[in-house]
Amino acid sequence: MTMKNEAMLELRHITKLYTGTVALRDVSFTVRKGEVHGLIGKNGAGKSTLVGVISGLVEPSSGEILVDGKNYNSLSPILAKKHRIAIITQEPQVVEECSVAENLFMPNYLEGRKMISWKTLNEKAQKILKEAGFDKDASMKMRDLSISERQLLLVIKACYAEDADIVIMDEVSASLSQKDCAILYRIIDDLIAKHKTVLFISHHTEELLNVCDLVTVIRDGQNVGTIQKKDLDKKRLAALIVGNEHYKEQEEEDHSDQVEEEILFHLEDFTSYGKFHNISLSLRKGEIVGLAGLRGSGRTEIMKSIVGIDPHDKGKIYIKNNEKSYAAPAQAIADGVVYIPEEREAEGLIATASIDKNLTVSILPKVSNFGLIKNTEEGSLAERLIKLLDVKAFSKKQEISQLSGGNKQKVLIGKALAATPTVCLLDEPTRGVDIEAKDSILHTINAQMRKDSCVLLSSPGVEDLIKICDRIIVLYKGQILDEFKKNEFSEQDIYRSMQGERIHLEGVPK
């Protein structure tokens, strides 16, 4: 047996039962030394439960786990760590007030020591950062890193500081900038050269086909196939994920004829020093405008400053020709300006509240009388939105934390629709959702949200913007660099523009 074929991790007939549901049913597959093994499936398919089983956080109801040839009925986090299994989750979990070096070695830098040599710790951390190609000072605070940089640091921690043999990357690329993604792929190549093993989880079929040696597809809690990359293409992989061999990505209708002349939203010389500069743009009624740009280009910062989450230094906001300025999102909502944040778990939803409460939390005056909620009105609104958005749930009273990522995102879109907005600011609404949920969300934005409002939309992929936008504005280093009309859309040209190359000059293609 060659080293490449040596099994590092094997799951045999893993089943996990929860009250009222089967999360995993008789799942078996093998992850071998020196390979990148992809894992994909729809939101709610069972991927998170499977990762929990491997990392020791979830005890299977039945089945066997083999690690390095040793048999276990279940793992514990301590046992998983002993076998050098590391997991990097989609949401970066760091201690913001500690340094990069401390986060790299936390909590192990205290083991067996009465005194810590901060000089030695920083030097060791700096050496690791250099080896990984991550150009940051180990002494800087974690709070000063972007979300993308924090995520990449956790990858570096697992792969270099912890020196894990089996690295589980759970949707880590979803929050990475293009530059940091390139570093991630170099790290993966480095791991494979050292005969390490990577279990790579992603919703992006193209990324899986580029990065992985083979891919396991999980559907409805079952393994429906483990297939070599050479035998896969995007169409076959999508069909396996959805469970329909004739599955075809949904084509969106062109609704540009619904765009009216009335300007609902206008920014004039909108500026926040160090973040974005002199942003001027207008959105008409019925129009969807895309904001394209690399992470750090200013997309999120602009939206947060509009609704008053972050301050801005100068510039004007006009809603229906009326100048406005907001100190808090509640003021913006009162004027029909609704913001859907990129970080749905931390900023968009109340995890312990029910679906109906999350849908109506921003519009309580509309569903209450004298401070008392009208349960019938709240319930009927929630049911209508759940049906419209095709939210998969047992009832409107189900707790948000029990939903899959895609269904959580649908609820967030429903929360915006419930407010009957004039202006919708949507920051990466399709991030981290499966292909069916993405189709559903894009269709809702295209067919429903534009009806009586305008939409400013950012996305982790240009293809989503091309699918439903009437115009795409490109941001580069906090400034508007270029603009593309619908008949000018070209994925290649837009990506070039995102890198800083102006495609148009005074409205005329070069």
KADABEL-V195144 format. One record per pair of residues at least 24 apart in sequence whose ideal C-beta (glycine too) atoms are under 7 Angstrom apart, sorted by sequence separation. I is the first residue (numbers start at 1). J is the second residue. D is the distance in whole Angstrom. If there is no record, write none. Layout:
# KADABEL-V195144
I|J|D / I|J|D
This chain:
# KADABEL-V195144
8|32|6 / 56|80|4 / 101|125|4 / 104|128|7 / 132|156|5 / 151|175|5 / 152|176|6 / 167|191|7 / 217|241|6 / 219|243|6 / 260|284|6 / 308|332|6 / 389|413|6 / 409|433|5 / 474|498|6 / 476|500|5 / 7|32|6 / 8|33|5 / 24|49|5 / 55|80|5 / 100|125|6 / 151|176|6 / 209|234|7 / 259|284|6 / 260|285|4 / 276|301|6 / 307|332|4 / 389|414|5 / 424|449|5 / 442|467|6 / 466|491|6 / 6|32|6 / 23|49|4 / 24|50|6 / 185|211|7 / 260|286|5 / 275|301|4 / 276|302|5 / 356|382|4 / 359|385|6 / 442|468|5 / 5|32|6 / 6|33|4 / 129|156|7 / 148|175|6 / 259|286|5 / 355|382|6 / 405|432|5 / 406|433|4 / 410|437|7 / 4|32|7 / 128|156|6 / 132|160|6 / 147|175|5 / 148|176|5 / 152|180|5 / 159|187|6 / 206|234|6 / 258|286|4 / 259|287|5 / 405|433|6 / 406|434|5 / 409|437|7 / 413|441|6 / 463|491|6 / 4|33|7 / 131|160|6 / 148|177|4 / 155|184|6 / 167|196|7 / 169|198|6 / 173|202|6 / 205|234|5 / 272|301|6 / 333|362|6 / 385|414|4 / 424|453|6 / 426|455|6 / 430|459|6 / 431|460|5 / 462|491|5 / 3|33|6 / 4|34|5 / 55|85|6 / 171|201|6 / 307|337|6 / 410|440|7 / 423|453|6 / 428|458|5 / 3|34|6 / 4|35|7 / 54|85|7 / 149|180|7 / 152|183|6 / 165|196|6 / 166|197|5 / 167|198|5 / 168|199|5 / 169|200|5 / 170|201|5 / 171|202|6 / 355|386|7 / 406|437|3 / 410|441|6 / 413|444|6 / 417|448|6 / 422|453|5 / 423|454|6 / 424|455|4 / 425|456|5 / 426|457|5 / 427|458|5 / 428|459|6 / 55|87|5 / 128|160|5 / 148|180|5 / 152|184|7 / 155|187|6 / 159|191|6 / 165|197|6 / 169|201|6 / 205|237|5 / 270|302|7 / 307|339|4 / 385|417|6 / 409|441|6 / 417|449|7 / 421|453|5 / 428|460|5 / 462|494|5 / 16|49|5 / 128|161|6 / 166|199|7 / 205|238|6 / 272|305|5 / 385|418|6 / 462|495|6 / 173|207|6 / 430|464|5 / 51|87|6 / 100|136|6 / 303|339|6 / 355|391|7 / 16|53|7 / 101|138|4 / 381|418|6 / 100|138|5 / 101|139|7 / 272|310|7 / 355|393|6 / 14|53|6 / 99|138|7 / 103|142|5 / 99|139|5 / 100|140|6 / 272|312|5 / 273|313|5 / 356|396|4 / 99|140|7 / 271|312|6 / 272|313|6 / 355|396|5 / 356|397|7 / 16|58|7 / 99|141|6 / 100|142|6 / 270|312|6 / 271|313|5 / 300|342|6 / 354|396|7 / 358|400|5 / 271|314|5 / 354|397|5 / 355|398|6 / 16|60|5 / 17|61|5 / 97|141|7 / 98|142|6 / 271|315|5 / 354|398|6 / 9|54|7 / 15|60|6 / 16|61|5 / 269|314|7 / 270|315|4 / 354|399|6 / 355|400|6 / 14|60|5 / 15|61|5 / 96|142|5 / 97|143|7 / 269|315|4 / 15|62|5 / 95|142|6 / 96|143|4 / 268|315|6 / 352|399|6 / 353|400|6 / 15|63|6 / 94|142|5 / 267|315|7 / 268|316|4 / 13|62|7 / 14|63|4 / 134|183|6 / 351|400|5 / 352|401|7 / 13|63|4 / 103|153|7 / 133|183|5 / 267|317|6 / 350|400|7 / 351|401|4 / 390|440|6 / 12|63|6 / 13|64|7 / 132|183|7 / 349|400|5 / 389|440|7 / 11|63|7 / 12|64|4 / 266|318|4 / 359|411|6 / 100|153|6 / 104|157|5 / 133|186|6 / 358|411|6 / 362|415|6 / 11|65|6 / 12|66|7 / 265|319|6 / 92|147|6 / 132|187|6 / 264|319|7 / 359|414|5 / 363|418|5 / 389|444|6 / 10|66|4 / 94|150|5 / 105|161|6 / 264|320|6 / 355|411|6 / 359|415|5 / 363|419|5 / 104|161|5 / 358|415|6 / 362|419|6 / 9|67|6 / 92|150|4 / 360|418|6 / 92|151|5 / 349|408|6 / 359|418|5 / 8|68|7 / 92|154|6 / 349|411|7 / 349|412|6 / 344|408|6 / 348|412|5 / 344|409|6 / 88|154|5 / 88|155|6 / 344|412|5 / 88|158|5 / 86|158|4 / 340|412|6 / 340|413|7 / 86|162|5 / 340|416|5 / 86|164|4 / 338|416|5 / 85|164|6 / 84|164|5 / 88|168|7 / 90|170|6 / 84|165|4 / 85|166|5 / 86|167|5 / 87|168|4 / 88|169|5 / 89|170|5 / 90|171|4 / 338|419|5 / 84|166|7 / 86|168|7 / 88|170|6 / 90|172|7 / 87|170|6 / 338|421|4 / 88|172|5 / 90|174|6 / 337|421|7 / 336|421|5 / 337|422|7 / 340|425|7 / 342|427|4 / 333|419|6 / 336|422|3 / 337|423|5 / 338|424|6 / 339|425|4 / 340|426|5 / 341|427|6 / 342|428|5 / 336|423|6 / 338|425|7 / 340|427|6 / 340|429|6 / 342|431|7 / 319|422|6 / 319|423|7 / 55|168|7 / 54|168|6 / 178|294|5 / 51|168|6 / 177|294|6 / 177|295|3 / 307|425|7 / 51|170|6 / 177|296|6 / 306|425|6 / 303|425|5 / 303|427|5 / 300|427|5 / 299|427|7 / 148|295|5 / 146|295|7 / 146|296|6 / 36|188|6 / 47|201|6 / 36|192|6 / 8|165|7 / 9|166|6 / 288|445|7 / 8|166|6 / 34|192|6 / 264|422|6 / 265|423|5 / 288|446|7 / 264|423|6 / 299|458|4 / 39|199|6 / 34|195|5 / 37|198|7 / 39|200|7 / 33|195|6 / 35|197|6 / 36|198|5 / 37|199|5 / 38|200|5 / 39|201|5 / 40|202|6 / 288|450|6 / 34|197|7 / 37|200|7 / 40|203|7 / 33|197|6 / 36|200|5 / 286|450|5 / 32|197|7 / 291|456|6 / 31|197|6 / 291|457|7 / 287|454|5 / 288|455|4 / 289|456|6 / 290|457|5 / 291|458|4 / 31|199|6 / 40|208|6 / 50|218|7 / 286|454|7 / 285|454|6 / 288|457|6 / 290|459|7 / 38|208|4 / 284|454|6 / 292|462|6 / 47|218|6 / 283|454|4 / 46|218|5 / 45|218|5 / 283|456|6 / 292|465|6 / 38|212|3 / 45|219|6 / 36|211|6 / 37|212|7 / 40|215|6 / 45|220|7 / 46|221|4 / 290|465|3 / 36|212|5 / 37|213|7 / 38|214|7 / 41|217|6 / 45|221|7 / 299|475|6 / 36|213|5 / 37|214|6 / 38|215|4 / 39|216|5 / 40|217|6 / 41|218|4 / 42|219|7 / 298|475|5 / 35|213|5 / 38|216|7 / 41|219|6 / 297|475|4 / 37|216|7 / 39|218|7 / 290|469|4 / 297|476|6 / 288|468|6 / 289|469|6 / 292|472|5 / 297|477|7 / 298|478|4 / 288|469|5 / 289|470|7 / 293|474|6 / 297|478|7 / 288|470|6 / 289|471|5 / 290|472|4 / 291|473|6 / 292|474|5 / 293|475|4 / 287|470|5 / 290|473|7 / 293|476|6 / 289|473|6 / 291|475|6 / 249|435|7 / 29|216|5 / 8|197|5 / 250|439|4 / 264|453|7 / 265|454|6 / 249|439|7 / 252|442|6 / 264|454|5 / 252|443|7 / 255|446|6 / 3|195|6 / 258|450|6 / 281|473|6 / 241|434|7 / 242|435|7 / 250|443|6 / 29|223|6 / 241|435|6 / 242|436|6 / 252|446|5 / 27|222|6 / 28|223|6 / 255|450|6 / 25|221|5 / 26|222|7 / 27|223|5 / 24|221|5 / 25|222|5 / 29|226|5 / 238|435|6 / 23|221|6 / 22|221|6 / 42|241|6 / 41|241|6 / 40|241|6 / 277|478|5 / 278|479|7 / 279|480|6 / 276|478|4 / 277|479|5 / 292|494|6 / 275|478|6 / 294|498|6 / 293|498|6 / 292|498|6 / 259|470|6 / 256|470|5 / 252|467|5 / 252|468|5 / 203|432|7 / 203|433|7 / 256|486|6 / 203|434|5 / 91|345|6 / 174|431|6 / 174|432|5 / 171|432|6 / 174|460|7 / 90|432|6 / 44|392|7 / 44|404|3 / 43|404|4 / 43|405|5 / 43|406|3 / 43|407|7 / 43|433|6 / 43|434|5 / 42|434|4 / 42|436|6 / 43|437|6
